[in-house]
Every structure is written in C-alpha cells, then in structure tokens.
Amino acid sequence: MAEAGPAKPTPMTAGQLIKLVEHGLQLAQTADRADLRKRLEQAAGRLRDPSVRVIVVGEFKQGKSKLINALVNAPVCPVDDDIATSVPTVVRHGEPASAAILVPKADSDGGEEGSVERQPIPIEDIAAYVSEQGNPGNSKKLVAAEVYLPRKILTGGLTVIDSPGVGGMGSSHTLTTLTALPTADAMLLVSDASQEYTEPELRFLRQAMRITPSVVGVLSKTDLYPEWRRVADMDRSRLDAVAPDIPLFPVSSDLRLEASRLQDAELNGESGFPALVRHLRNEIVGKSERLQRRHVSQDLLSVTENLRLSLQSELDALENPAGTPRMIAGLELAKTEADDLRKRSARWQITLSDGISDLIADMEYDLRDRLRRIQREAEAAIDQGDPGPTWNEFSKWLEECSAAAISDTFVWTSERAHWLASQVAEHFAADEVRIPALRVSDTGDALDPVEEMPALDPGRINPMQKVLIGMRGSYGGVLMFGLLTGIFGMALINPLSVGAGLLLGRKAYREDREARLKRRQGEAKALVRRQIDDVTFQVGKQLKDRLRLVQRSIRDHFTEIAEEHHRSLSDSVAVAQKAATTFTLQKDVRIRDIKAELKKVDALHAAAAAVAAEVAASRPLAPAAAG
C-alpha cells in the first residue's frame, strides 16, 4: 500500500493574516520603528478591504447590465430597450441591501482634490441616477453609484462594476472606460451573439490587455440568436489572434434569471453562468487572494528581517564582549553597507530623474506624431470634397481619431512608466522589491478641457441667391455684347447679348461656387489645425502632470525602502556600540529581553515564510505592482 503524501497545509484565513500583521505592528512599536509600522498598516488596510474589482465593459445595448443582474440574481442595474447606463454602478457585498451615490465634494467643503461624498439613496431609485433616462449624459455629475447586496457570490470580496456603454469602441467615451481599468483586477468584455467581434472591439481589447492582463470574453444573448455557436467559434478565433489564453463564456442572462425563479439547476446549466462563476471564483478572486497573501508574506518577512538585524547585532555584542576585534570589523562592515546604500540611493534617484525626463520627451513626440498623422489625413479628406454638408460627421470622426490616439499614447506611457519603475527597482537587486502601483493610463478627463469643434458654413445657397449670382455675372455679358451688336443697328437686348449673358452668368456661378468651396476648405483646415493644437496642448499638459505624479510615487516608494534598510543598519551599529559599555547586571537583563523579542520575531518570520510557501505551492504568480 503506497504511503499517502504529506497533508497539504490549510491556508490561513484573512482574519489569521490580520492577526499576524497586528503582531508585527506590536513588534515594530516595541522597536520604535515607525517606518516598519507604516508598511504593515498598509498591509492591514489591504487585508481588511479584500475587494476584487471586475469591470464589465462593452458597446451600448450588449447586455452588460442584465449580465450583472443575472450574476447576482437581483435587478440592481436598470434594464430596458430604451435605457442605457450613464454612470458606473458598483455592486458589492453588504447586508442589508442598500444603495448610495458618490458625488464630488465642492472646493468649499475643505476636502482634498478629487474627494467624493457618499449619499445614501433608496435602492429602488437607482435607475433615476445611473441610467440615461433618469440622468442623461450624467447631467447630475455623479462619480459612481454603489449597491450593496447579501449575495454569496460577493462574499469573497468580488466587486462587479457596470460601466457605461462605449458607443462604437472608438468614441471619447472609451477613454472613461479605460480610466477604470488600472484599478480593476479583471475585465469582462461583453458582446452579444448577433455578430462576431468588430475591429473596434478588438482594438479596445488590445488596449485593455496592456493595462489589465486578466481579461474574460462574454458572449451574451445566446437565447436570442440560434447561430450563436458559429459566432462563438469566430469570436474564439479572433481572441486567439489577440491572446490564446483569453477565456470565452457564451451565456444567456434571461435563462439564468428564469432558472433562478424556477430553481431549475438544468436550466441554470444551459444558461452558461456556472462556468463563468467558477472562473470568477477560482481564477480571478482566487488569484487576487493568492497575490494578497504573497504581498503580506513579503511585507512580514521584510519587517522581521529588519527587526532581527538590530536585535541580533545587540545580542552578539552583549554575549561576546571579548570579541572586540570581530565586533569592530562588523561595525565597519555595517558602516560600509550604510554608505553603499546611500550611494545606491543616489544612483536610483538619478535613474528615475533621467528616465522621467526621457519619458516626457518621448511622450510629447509620440502624441504630436499621432495627432499630426490625423491632421494630414483630415486635410486630405477635406481636399477631396466639400466639408460643409458633412461637417458634423467629420467632426465626430476627428474626435474619435483623436480619442484613439490619446488612448494609445496614455497606454504606451503607462507601459513605459512601469518599465522605468522596474529599472529603478534593479538598484535594489539584493532584495525582492515590489513595484508601486502607477495610474498613468487614467484618460477619463483628458479631453474635458478641449472645446468642441466649431461649426462650419454648410455652403448651401437658396435659388434666389443662385439667380443673383448669375445675374451679376450675366450683366456684363449682356451690356458688352449689346453695345457691340448695337454697331450693326441691333437693340441692346437681343438674342446674341442674352446668350452671351447666360454663358457668362453660368461661368460666374461656377467660379463663385469654386471660390466658396476653396474658402470652406481653407476654413475647415484652419479649424482642424486649431482643434489639433488645442488637443495637443491640453492633453500634453495632463500627461506631464501624470508623469510627475508617477515620479513622486516611484520616488516615495523606493525612498521608504531605502530608509528602512538604512535605519536597520544604523540601529544595528548604534546598539552594538551601546552594548560595549553596558554593565554586567544590565547585560543579563537586556540579553533576556532581546532573546524573548527575538523569539517573537522568529515565530512571526516562520509564519510569514509558511504563508509564502503555501502561495508558491498553490499556483505560480507573475510579479505584480503593489496595491
């Protein structure tokens, strides 16, 4: 009989992890290490709010809101043929069921810039705030709405966000959707079974994957389209061309809701939702939990190592007073390491400063290059015809192209910013250093300061104006040819002069029409150049501001790491020097205290190492930014 393998350790619960972190906070407080306490307080905050944000995106009327309703089995998002979502709706666990809206605080309230105020509302009135019918174009200026429900699927921290439709996936509304992606753990791209993925949808998908790697495809409304399997196969092939590991789940929200009403497990299986729910629980929520555990274990391991360094240095000096030469050598080595850390700190700051300068220059060039290509394409289109009659459609096309270019630049800048953070992290290669979370791809308000395209004269003239233009041209012809034929005794107005007048009048009308066309084309080009210049100026300023925030985030993040190491080395030097002059009686008491403290630190270190081993054994995780 084969021996059973070792039992798999039971993963610690979130409550047990919080107790470990609180124990670490006590040890850091005893050691008077405010810097280490700050790190553990952040870890405790992340554990107490284990939200796993999943944003549901897609074009208008693809079934996003009904998908969420079916997922949580409650009518939390308004659904109707003539209702569209205008405000993001956040659905999370809470008891009892309730709702609230988030509104920006006025400057007079004394709150921080960008702060919001939470206002409770009746849950049955949610449609009046989040739908286009009740809040057209988000005229109420809401940041978001929140709905709390006592649902089992939400108990693990799963938070589902219903985003406004992104009209064509190429409009400026797409930027608002991309704004939320950096803070999301996953994205559900919803497209109904009426047709395969469109090119704008795939373009949006490629952009989204550069911001959040966890993407899930959802094929909705399978109950309405008998050919949904063929559409699913085509969607699968298109997703494979983007990334083969993107899962695709065909679902029917109506079947799911009906199955819930009838308590019919077979009908629920046909809806396709069980597979989607399993993926959300195991791959998205489970992965986030594993990542959270790894981060907490890293924080605890780093904190215990820093605490142990100073305690062990003092203990060695107290227990081995005769080893003065070795102790002095150790002190010199510690000082050398501290000096090296200062030099390393200077090097990474230089890398960061130079990298941000290069990134700003590259970003400006990239943005200008993309917008100039759009300008050249727009001017070529204007030269091919009359821009007046199609100016509204042309303005919309220009806005969509500009929004797409800005989105590409922001996403590219986000990637470069993370690359720069990793370059800075290489200066700390001796330690496992997490990269800070960067929010560069936030593009929601990028085009807000840019005014809409001004109107252009459509170039239409009424019949009377046409007659007057012709008459002005024909007058000279009639008079000239009338005088010329008068030499032969003919009247001023005769068939020859009238015919000449008609010919010259027609020629004058054509010339006037061409002149008006050239004038409109020139005005259109001037408006395009002015619009592109305005976009370049406003968006360039916002990009620079964001990159400076990135610089501060990276600087503060790695400064804290450098200060932790430097503080630990400095403390070890100080306590070793102090131990050399400690009296015998005090030595015995201090040795007992240090050993007791070391025992606590080692126990916490062992617990953190066990968490790290459990995470590593469960499933390999790719490096991720700090939360």
C-alpha positions in Angstrom: 0.0 0.0 0.0 1.5 3.3 -1.1 2.1 5.9 1.6 0.0 8.9 1.5 1.8 12.2 0.7 2.2 14.9 3.2 -1.1 16.7 4.0 -1.5 20.0 2.3 -1.4 22.8 4.8 -4.7 24.6 5.3 -4.4 28.2 4.0 -4.7 30.9 6.6 -7.9 32.9 6.7 -7.9 36.6 6.2 -8.6 37.0 10.0 -5.5 34.9 10.8 -3.4 37.0 8.4 -4.6 40.2 10.0 -3.6 38.8 13.5 -0.1 38.1 12.1 0.1 41.7 10.8 -1.1 43.1 14.1 1.5 41.0 15.9 4.1 42.6 13.6 2.8 46.0 14.4 3.3 45.4 18.1 6.9 44.2 17.5 7.6 47.3 15.3 6.1 49.5 18.0 8.3 47.9 20.7 11.4 48.5 18.5 10.3 52.1 17.8 10.2 51.5 14.0 7.6 53.9 12.7 8.7 53.2 9.1 8.0 49.5 9.5 4.7 50.2 11.2 3.6 52.2 8.2 4.3 49.4 5.8 2.3 46.9 8.0 -0.6 49.3 8.4 -0.9 49.5 4.7 -0.9 45.7 4.5 -3.6 45.5 7.2 -5.7 48.0 5.3 -5.5 45.8 2.1 -6.5 42.8 4.1 -9.5 44.5 5.7 -10.7 45.6 2.3 -10.2 42.5 0.1 -12.2 43.9 -2.9 -11.6 42.2 -6.2 -12.8 44.7 -8.8 -14.2 43.2 -12.0 -15.4 45.8 -14.5 -17.9 44.9 -17.2 -17.4 46.7 -20.5 -18.8 46.7 -24.0 -20.7 48.7 -26.5 -24.2 50.0 -25.9 -27.1 47.5 -25.6 -24.9 44.4 -25.5 -26.5 43.1 -22.3 -23.9 44.3 -19.7 -26.5 45.4 -17.1 -28.6 42.3 -17.4 -25.5 40.1 -17.1 -24.8 41.7 -13.7 -28.4 41.3 -12.7 -28.2 37.6 -13.6 -24.9 37.1 -11.9 -26.1 38.4 -8.5 -29.8 37.4 -9.1 -31.2 40.8 -8.4 -32.4 43.8 -10.5 -29.6 46.1 -9.4 -28.9 47.6 -12.8 -31.7 49.2 -14.8 -32.5 47.2 -18.0 -34.9 48.2 -20.8 -34.8 48.6 -24.6 -34.6 52.4 -24.3 -32.4 52.6 -21.2 -28.6 52.8 -21.2 -26.2 53.2 -18.4 -24.7 56.7 -17.9 -22.9 56.3 -14.6 -20.7 53.4 -13.3 -22.6 51.2 -10.9 -20.5 49.3 -8.3 -22.1 46.1 -6.9 -20.5 44.6 -3.8 -21.4 42.6 -0.7 -23.4 44.2 2.1 -26.2 43.5 4.5 -28.9 44.7 4.4 -29.4 45.6 0.8 -28.7 49.3 0.3 -27.6 51.9 -2.3 -25.7 55.1 -2.4 -24.3 57.7 -4.9 -20.9 59.2 -4.9 -20.7 62.9 -5.7 -17.6 65.1 -5.9 -17.1 67.4 -3.0 -17.1 71.1 -3.7 -13.9 73.0 -3.0 -15.7 75.0 -0.3 -16.1 71.7 1.7 -12.4 71.7 2.5 -11.9 68.2 1.2 -8.9 67.1 -0.8 -9.0 67.5 -4.6 -10.8 64.5 -6.2 -12.5 63.5 -2.9 -16.1 62.3 -3.0 -19.1 62.3 -0.7 -21.3 59.3 -0.2 -25.0 60.0 -0.2 -27.5 57.1 0.6 -30.5 56.6 -1.7 -33.4 54.2 -1.8 -32.3 51.1 -3.7 -35.4 51.2 -5.8 -34.5 54.6 -7.1 -31.1 53.6 -8.5 -32.3 53.9 -12.1 -33.0 57.6 -11.6 -29.3 58.1 -11.0 -27.4 55.7 -13.3 -29.5 55.4 -16.5 -29.6 57.7 -19.5 -33.3 58.1 -19.0 -33.0 59.4 -15.4 -29.6 61.0 -15.7 -28.9 61.8 -19.4 -25.3 62.3 -20.1 -24.6 62.1 -16.4 -26.1 65.6 -16.0 -26.1 65.1 -12.2 -22.3 64.9 -12.3 -22.1 61.7 -10.3 -18.8 59.8 -9.9 -20.5 56.4 -9.4 -23.3 54.6 -7.7 -22.9 51.8 -5.2 -25.2 48.9 -4.5 -24.8 46.5 -1.5 -26.4 43.1 -1.6 -26.2 40.0 0.7 -25.2 37.5 -2.0 -23.0 34.5 -1.6 -21.1 35.2 -4.9 -20.0 38.6 -3.5 -18.8 37.3 0.0 -15.3 36.6 -1.2 -14.7 40.3 -1.9 -15.9 40.2 -5.5 -17.0 43.6 -6.7 -18.7 44.0 -10.1 -18.8 47.3 -11.9 -21.3 48.1 -14.6 -19.7 50.6 -16.9 -21.4 53.0 -19.3 -21.5 51.8 -22.9 -18.6 52.9 -25.0 -20.5 53.7 -28.2 -18.6 52.2 -31.1 -15.5 51.5 -29.0 -13.9 54.4 -30.8 -15.5 57.4 -29.2 -14.2 59.6 -26.4 -16.5 57.6 -24.0 -14.0 54.8 -24.4 -11.4 56.9 -22.5 -13.8 56.9 -19.5 -13.9 53.1 -19.6 -10.1 52.8 -19.9 -9.9 55.1 -16.8 -11.3 52.4 -14.5 -9.1 49.6 -15.8 -5.9 50.4 -13.9 -7.8 50.0 -10.6 -9.6 46.8 -11.8 -8.4 43.2 -11.1 -10.2 41.9 -14.2 -12.4 42.9 -17.2 -15.4 41.2 -18.7 -15.7 42.2 -22.4 -19.4 41.7 -23.3 -20.5 41.3 -26.9 -23.8 39.8 -28.0 -24.3 36.8 -30.3 -25.7 38.9 -33.2 -22.3 39.2 -34.8 -18.6 38.4 -34.3 -16.2 40.8 -32.6 -15.8 44.0 -34.6 -12.4 45.6 -35.3 -13.1 48.5 -32.8 -13.9 45.9 -30.1 -10.7 44.0 -30.8 -8.7 47.3 -30.8 -10.2 48.2 -27.4 -9.4 44.7 -26.2 -5.7 45.0 -27.2 -5.5 48.4 -25.3 -7.3 47.0 -22.2 -4.9 44.0 -22.1 -1.9 46.4 -21.9 -3.5 47.9 -18.8 -5.0 44.8 -17.1 -3.8 41.4 -18.1 -6.9 39.5 -16.7 -9.5 39.7 -19.5 -12.6 37.5 -20.0 -14.8 37.4 -23.1 -18.5 37.0 -22.6 -20.9 36.2 -25.5 -24.3 37.4 -24.3 -27.9 36.8 -25.5 -27.3 33.3 -26.8 -31.0 32.6 -26.3 -32.0 35.2 -29.0 -29.6 34.0 -31.8 -29.8 30.4 -33.0 -26.4 30.8 -34.7 -24.6 31.7 -31.5 -22.3 28.7 -31.7 -21.0 29.8 -35.1 -20.4 33.3 -33.7 -18.7 31.9 -30.7 -16.3 29.9 -32.9 -15.5 33.1 -34.9 -15.0 35.1 -31.7 -12.7 32.3 -30.3 -10.5 32.5 -33.4 -10.3 36.3 -33.2 -9.5 36.1 -29.5 -6.7 33.6 -30.2 -5.2 36.1 -32.6 -5.0 38.6 -29.7 -4.1 36.3 -26.9 -4.8 32.5 -26.8 -5.4 32.4 -23.1 -8.4 34.7 -23.0 -11.4 32.5 -22.0 -14.8 33.0 -23.7 -18.1 32.2 -22.0 -21.4 32.1 -24.0 -24.2 33.0 -21.6 -27.9 33.8 -21.5 -28.9 36.2 -18.8 -32.6 35.5 -19.4 -32.2 31.8 -18.9 -30.2 32.4 -15.7 -32.9 34.6 -14.2 -35.6 32.2 -15.2 -33.6 29.3 -13.8 -33.3 31.2 -10.5 -37.0 31.9 -10.4 -37.9 28.3 -11.0 -35.0 26.8 -9.0 -34.1 24.8 -12.1 -30.5 23.5 -12.0 -30.6 22.1 -15.5 -31.8 25.4 -17.0 -29.1 27.2 -15.0 -26.5 24.9 -16.6 -27.8 25.8 -20.1 -27.5 29.5 -19.3 -23.7 29.1 -19.3 -23.3 31.0 -16.0 -21.9 28.2 -13.8 -18.7 28.1 -15.9 -18.4 31.9 -15.7 -19.0 31.9 -11.9 -16.4 29.2 -11.4 -13.9 31.2 -13.4 -14.6 34.4 -11.4 -14.2 32.4 -8.1 -11.1 30.3 -8.9 -9.1 32.4 -11.4 -9.9 36.0 -10.5 -10.9 36.1 -6.8 -8.6 33.1 -6.1 -5.7 34.7 -7.9 -6.2 38.0 -6.1 -6.3 36.2 -2.8 -3.0 34.4 -3.6 -1.4 37.7 -4.7 -2.6 39.3 -1.5 -1.1 36.5 0.6 2.2 36.8 -1.2 2.3 40.6 -0.6 1.5 40.2 3.1 4.2 37.5 3.4 6.7 39.7 1.7 5.9 42.6 4.0 6.1 40.4 7.1 9.4 38.7 6.0 11.0 42.1 5.3 9.8 43.6 8.6 11.0 40.6 10.6 14.4 40.6 8.9 14.8 44.4 9.6 13.8 43.9 13.3 16.1 40.8 13.7 19.1 42.7 12.3 19.3 45.2 15.1 18.3 42.7 17.8 20.8 40.1 16.7 23.6 42.8 16.5 23.0 43.9 20.0 22.7 40.3 21.3 26.1 39.4 19.7 27.8 42.3 21.3 26.4 41.6 24.7 27.1 37.9 24.7 30.6 38.1 23.3 32.3 41.2 24.8 35.7 39.6 24.3 35.3 39.5 20.6 36.1 43.2 20.3 38.1 43.0 17.1 35.4 41.0 15.4 32.7 43.4 16.6 34.7 46.4 15.4 35.1 44.7 12.0 31.3 44.0 11.9 30.7 47.7 12.8 33.0 48.8 10.0 31.2 46.5 7.6 27.8 47.8 8.6 29.0 51.4 8.1 30.3 50.5 4.7 27.0 48.9 3.8 25.2 52.0 5.0 27.4 54.2 2.9 26.9 51.9 -0.1 23.1 52.2 0.4 23.4 56.0 0.3 25.3 55.8 -2.9 22.8 53.3 -4.3 20.1 55.7 -3.3 21.7 58.5 -5.3 22.1 56.2 -8.3 18.4 55.1 -8.4 17.3 58.7 -8.0 19.5 59.7 -11.0 17.9 56.8 -12.9 14.5 58.0 -12.0 15.1 61.6 -12.8 16.7 60.9 -16.2 14.1 58.3 -17.0 11.2 60.7 -16.3 12.8 63.5 -18.5 13.3 61.0 -21.4 9.7 59.7 -20.9 8.2 63.2 -21.1 10.2 64.0 -24.2 9.2 60.7 -25.8 5.6 61.1 -24.8 5.4 64.6 -26.3 6.8 63.3 -29.6 4.5 60.3 -29.6 1.4 62.4 -29.0 2.4 65.0 -31.6 3.3 62.4 -34.2 -0.1 60.6 -33.8 -2.1 63.8 -33.9 -0.1 65.1 -36.9 -0.9 62.0 -38.8 -4.6 62.5 -38.1 -4.3 66.2 -39.2 -2.7 65.2 -42.5 -5.4 62.6 -43.1 -8.1 65.1 -42.2 -6.7 67.7 -44.6 -6.5 65.1 -47.4 -10.2 64.3 -46.8 -11.1 67.9 -46.9 -9.4 68.4 -50.2 -11.4 65.6 -51.7 -14.8 67.3 -51.4 -17.0 69.9 -49.8 -16.6 69.6 -46.0 -19.7 71.8 -45.3 -22.5 69.3 -45.7 -20.7 66.5 -43.8 -19.1 68.7 -41.2 -20.9 67.1 -38.2 -19.9 63.6 -39.3 -16.4 64.8 -40.0 -16.1 66.4 -36.5 -17.3 63.2 -34.9 -14.7 61.2 -36.9 -11.9 63.7 -35.9 -13.0 63.4 -32.2 -12.9 59.6 -32.4 -9.5 59.5 -34.1 -8.1 62.0 -31.5 -9.5 60.0 -28.6 -8.0 56.8 -30.0 -4.6 58.4 -30.5 -4.7 59.9 -27.0 -5.6 56.5 -25.6 -2.7 54.8 -27.4 -0.3 57.4 -26.1 -1.6 57.1 -22.5 -1.4 53.3 -22.5 2.1 53.4 -24.1 3.2 55.9 -21.4 1.8 53.7 -18.7 3.9 50.8 -20.0 7.0 53.0 -20.1 6.3 54.2 -16.6 6.2 50.6 -15.3 9.3 49.8 -17.2 11.0 52.8 -15.6 9.9 51.6 -12.1 11.4 48.2 -12.8 14.7 49.9 -13.9 14.8 51.7 -10.6 14.0 48.5 -8.7 17.1 46.9 -10.2 19.2 49.1 -7.9 17.7 47.1 -5.1 18.6 43.8 -6.7 19.8 42.3 -3.4 16.2 42.4 -2.1 12.8 41.4 -3.5 11.3 44.8 -4.2 7.8 45.4 -5.2 7.0 48.0 -7.9 4.5 50.7 -6.9 1.0 50.8 -8.5 1.1 53.5 -11.2 -2.1 55.1 -12.6 -0.8 56.7 -15.8 -3.5 55.2 -18.1 -6.2 57.3 -16.5 -7.6 59.1 -19.5 -11.2 59.8 -18.5 -10.9 63.6 -18.3 -8.2 64.0 -20.9 -10.5 65.7 -23.4 -12.6 67.6 -20.9 -10.7 70.9 -21.3 -10.9 70.7 -25.1 -13.8 72.6 -26.7 -16.0 71.0 -29.3 -15.2 71.6 -33.0 -16.7 75.0 -34.1 -19.4 74.9 -36.7 -18.6 75.4 -40.4 -20.8 77.1 -43.0 -22.6 74.2 -44.8 -22.2 76.1 -48.1 -25.9 75.8 -49.1 -27.5 78.7 -51.0 -31.1 79.2 -51.9 -32.4 79.5 -55.5 -32.7 83.3 -55.2 -29.1 83.6 -54.3 -28.1 81.5 -57.3 -30.2 83.8 -59.6 -28.5 86.9 -58.1 -25.0 85.4 -58.6 -25.9 84.5 -62.2 -27.4 87.9 -62.9 -24.2 89.7 -61.6 -22.1 87.6 -64.0 -24.5 88.0 -66.9 -25.0 91.7 -66.6 -21.5 92.4 -68.0 -22.0 90.0 -70.9 -25.4 91.4 -71.9 -24.1 95.0 -71.8 -20.8 94.2 -73.6 -22.4 92.2 -76.4 -25.4 94.5 -76.6 -23.1 97.5 -77.3 -21.1 95.5 -79.7 -24.1 94.4 -81.7 -25.5 98.0 -81.5 -22.9 98.9 -84.1 -24.9 96.8 -86.5 -28.2 98.5 -85.6 -29.3 95.8 -83.2 -31.1 96.6 -79.9 -29.1 96.4 -76.6 -31.0 93.3 -75.6 -31.0 90.9 -78.4 -30.5 87.1 -78.8 -26.8 87.4 -79.0 -26.4 89.6 -75.9 -28.8 87.4 -73.9 -26.9 84.2 -74.9 -23.6 85.8 -74.0 -25.1 86.9 -70.7 -26.3 83.3 -70.0 -22.9 81.9 -70.8 -21.0 84.4 -68.6 -23.6 84.1 -65.8 -23.1 80.3 -65.7 -19.3 80.8 -65.7 -19.6 83.4 -62.9 -21.8 80.9 -60.9 -19.2 78.1 -61.3 -16.4 80.4 -60.3 -18.3 81.6 -57.3 -19.1 78.0 -56.3 -15.4 77.0 -56.6 -14.3 80.1 -54.6 -16.8 79.3 -51.9 -15.6 75.7 -51.8 -12.0 76.7 -51.5 -12.9 79.2 -48.8 -14.8 76.5 -46.8 -11.9 74.0 -47.3 -9.5 76.6 -46.0 -11.7 77.4 -43.0 -12.1 73.6 -42.3 -8.4 73.1 -42.4 -7.9 76.0 -40.1 -10.5 74.6 -37.6 -8.8 71.2 -37.8 -5.3 72.7 -37.1 -6.7 74.7 -34.2 -8.5 71.7 -32.8 -5.4 69.5 -33.0 -3.3 72.2 -31.4 -5.8 72.5 -28.6 -5.8 68.8 -28.0 -2.0 68.6 -28.1 -1.7 71.5 -25.6 -4.4 70.3 -23.1 -3.6 66.6 -23.3 0.2 67.2 -23.2 -0.2 69.2 -20.0 -2.2 66.4 -18.4 0.3 63.8 -19.4 3.2 65.8 -17.9 1.2 66.2 -14.7 0.6 62.5 -14.5 4.2 61.6 -15.2 5.3 64.0 -12.4 2.9 62.1 -10.1 4.4 58.9 -11.3 7.9 60.3 -10.5 6.7 61.2 -6.9 5.1 57.8 -6.5 8.2 55.9 -7.5 10.5 58.2 -5.5 8.4 57.9 -2.3 8.1 54.2 -2.7 11.8 53.5 -3.1 12.8 56.1 -0.6 10.8 54.3 2.0 12.6 51.0 1.1 16.0 52.7 1.2 15.2 54.4 4.5 14.1 51.1 6.0 17.4 49.4 5.2 19.4 52.4 6.3 17.5 52.7 9.5 18.1 49.0 10.3 21.9 49.2 9.6 22.2 52.4 11.6 20.3 50.9 14.5 22.5 47.8 14.5 25.6 50.0 14.6 24.2 52.1 17.5 23.0 49.2 19.6 26.3 47.3 19.2 28.2 50.4 20.3 25.9 50.8 23.3 26.3 47.1 24.2 30.1 47.5 24.6 29.6 49.9 27.5 26.7 48.2 29.2 27.2 47.0 32.8 27.1 43.3 33.7 23.8 43.4 35.6 22.1 45.4 32.8 23.6 42.9 30.3 21.9 39.9 31.8 18.5 41.7 31.9 18.9 43.0 28.3 20.0 39.6 27.0 16.9 38.0 28.4 14.7 40.8 26.8 16.4 40.5 23.5 16.1 36.7 23.4 12.4 36.9 24.2 11.9 39.6 21.5 13.9 37.5 19.0 11.8 34.5 19.8 8.7 36.5 18.8 10.3 37.9 15.7 11.4 34.4 14.6 8.0 33.0 15.2 6.4 35.7 13.1 9.1 35.2 10.4 8.3 31.4 10.3 4.6 32.1 10.0 5.2 34.6 7.1 7.5 32.0 5.4 4.7 29.4 5.7 2.3 31.8 4.0 4.8 32.4 1.2 5.4 28.7 0.8 1.7 28.0 0.7 1.2 30.7 -2.0 4.1 29.3 -4.0 2.8 25.8 -3.8 -0.8 26.7 -4.8 0.0 28.3 -8.2 2.8 30.3 -9.7 2.1 34.0 -9.8 3.6 36.6 -12.1 5.2 39.7 -10.4 2.6 42.4 -9.9 2.5 46.0 -8.8 1.9 46.9 -5.2 -1.6 47.8 -4.3 
